[in-house]
């Protein structure tokens, strides 16, 4: 008898081929250890209790996926289901046993969590980074495995280049990944952290942050020119299209400006 793939849940549809009923084993929950590559850091305890109650009443519909180790099983997919089963007081859990490598275990855990939208933006970025750093994946390979384009993966990874204070704010949902990417354009960490706190305090939009960045850059360029020629300078418009204004207060200052252009 072939078990319908929908029994695995949406997250595993693209990960495992059709399998026979004999592939599902009843395994003692105590013989399973958590996945050391699990990308998700936290599980909502209230959701876990709700799932445990559901398992008590209706049983576990979706089997977990494990890989065999020397004298135990290591969880690949289904941490919530496994913990909820234990919380429900059950001694066994239905599981599919597969021989996955470390890289495959990470890959499958990431894909399953991403498809279920179980990861925070920071957990997702850290998971991709682990595939690249520890298992030699390229951004292109990560993108192909995850089902995203390479630019999306690159943008997700870029968030990890921000100061840890801002990374924590994204992880906690205090600012969005869009805000974080906008902050990447500021030149130094002090400004990035300052504006991250302003986003949280004033509820600034991504567009407002982008405008602030442009204003900051124009101010910096104006100040740099002003310091060099010893006159007041301002930029009107944008850095793509606008006017550079140099103000003078005497004929002497005008002549000095003209001398800079060999007049």
WOVEN-V351786 format. One record per residue. N is the residue number from 0. PHI is phi in whole degrees, 0 to 359 (none if undefined). Layout:
<<N | PHI> <N | PHI>>
This chain:
<<0 | none> <1 | 263> <2 | 282> <3 | 295> <4 | 297> <5 | 297> <6 | 294> <7 | 279> <8 | 97> <9 | 303> <10 | 295> <11 | 254> <12 | 307> <13 | 266> <14 | 259> <15 | 236> <16 | 288> <17 | 304> <18 | 227> <19 | 273> <20 | 303> <21 | 294> <22 | 287> <23 | 267> <24 | 243> <25 | 271> <26 | 243> <27 | 297> <28 | 300> <29 | 284> <30 | 271> <31 | 255> <32 | 245> <33 | 295> <34 | 284> <35 | 292> <36 | 262> <37 | 303> <38 | 285> <39 | 278> <40 | 272> <41 | 227> <42 | 232> <43 | 295> <44 | 295> <45 | 292> <46 | 293> <47 | 295> <48 | 294> <49 | 297> <50 | 294> <51 | 298> <52 | 295> <53 | 297> <54 | 295> <55 | 299> <56 | 277> <57 | 241> <58 | 84> <59 | 263> <60 | 281> <61 | 260> <62 | 290> <63 | 276> <64 | 242> <65 | 229> <66 | 235> <67 | 279> <68 | 250> <69 | 301> <70 | 228> <71 | 200> <72 | 249> <73 | 251> <74 | 292> <75 | 254> <76 | 222> <77 | 112> <78 | 301> <79 | 298> <80 | 296> <81 | 296> <82 | 293> <83 | 292> <84 | 297> <85 | 296> <86 | 297> <87 | 284> <88 | 85> <89 | 272> <90 | 265> <91 | 232> <92 | 219> <93 | 289> <94 | 216> <95 | 260> <96 | 260> <97 | 229> <98 | 263> <99 | 262> <100 | 282> <101 | 301> <102 | 298> <103 | 294> <104 | 297> <105 | 295> <106 | 302> <107 | 292> <108 | 298> <109 | 294> <110 | 302> <111 | 298> <112 | 289> <113 | 295> <114 | 296> <115 | 274> <116 | 58> <117 | 269> <118 | 259> <119 | 285> <120 | 304> <121 | 287> <122 | 298> <123 | 295> <124 | 298> <125 | 296> <126 | 293> <127 | 297> <128 | 298> <129 | 294> <130 | 300> <131 | 286> <132 | 284> <133 | 270> <134 | 236> <135 | 73> <136 | 288> <137 | 267> <138 | 300> <139 | 297> <140 | 292> <141 | 301> <142 | 301> <143 | 295> <144 | 292> <145 | 278> <146 | 87> <147 | 238> <148 | 275> <149 | 296> <150 | 298> <151 | 297> <152 | 298> <153 | 299> <154 | 294> <155 | 296> <156 | 293> <157 | 298> <158 | 300> <159 | 289> <160 | 279> <161 | 283> <162 | 302> <163 | 303> <164 | 301> <165 | 284> <166 | 303> <167 | 297> <168 | 294> <169 | 293> <170 | 299> <171 | 275> <172 | 79> <173 | 281> <174 | 224> <175 | 270> <176 | 302> <177 | 298> <178 | 300> <179 | 300> <180 | 294> <181 | 294> <182 | 291> <183 | 300> <184 | 281> <185 | 287> <186 | 284> <187 | 229> <188 | 297> <189 | 299> <190 | 291> <191 | 300> <192 | 292> <193 | 302> <194 | 285> <195 | 296> <196 | 292> <197 | 292> <198 | 301> <199 | 294> <200 | 285> <201 | 257> <202 | 58> <203 | 291> <204 | 275> <205 | 299> <206 | 298> <207 | 296> <208 | 294> <209 | 297> <210 | 294> <211 | 296> <212 | 296> <213 | 298> <214 | 296> <215 | 296> <216 | 294> <217 | 297> <218 | 297> <219 | 295> <220 | 293> <221 | 301> <222 | 294> <223 | 296> <224 | 294> <225 | 300> <226 | 296> <227 | 283> <228 | 259> <229 | 63> <230 | 221> <231 | 287> <232 | 229> <233 | 216> <234 | 247> <235 | 255> <236 | 91> <237 | 242> <238 | 283> <239 | 270> <240 | 206> <241 | 182> <242 | 230> <243 | 256> <244 | 252> <245 | 243> <246 | 261> <247 | 230> <248 | 240> <249 | 200> <250 | 295> <251 | 298> <252 | 292> <253 | 298> <254 | 298> <255 | 293> <256 | 296> <257 | 296> <258 | 295> <259 | 292> <260 | 251> <261 | 62> <262 | 278>>
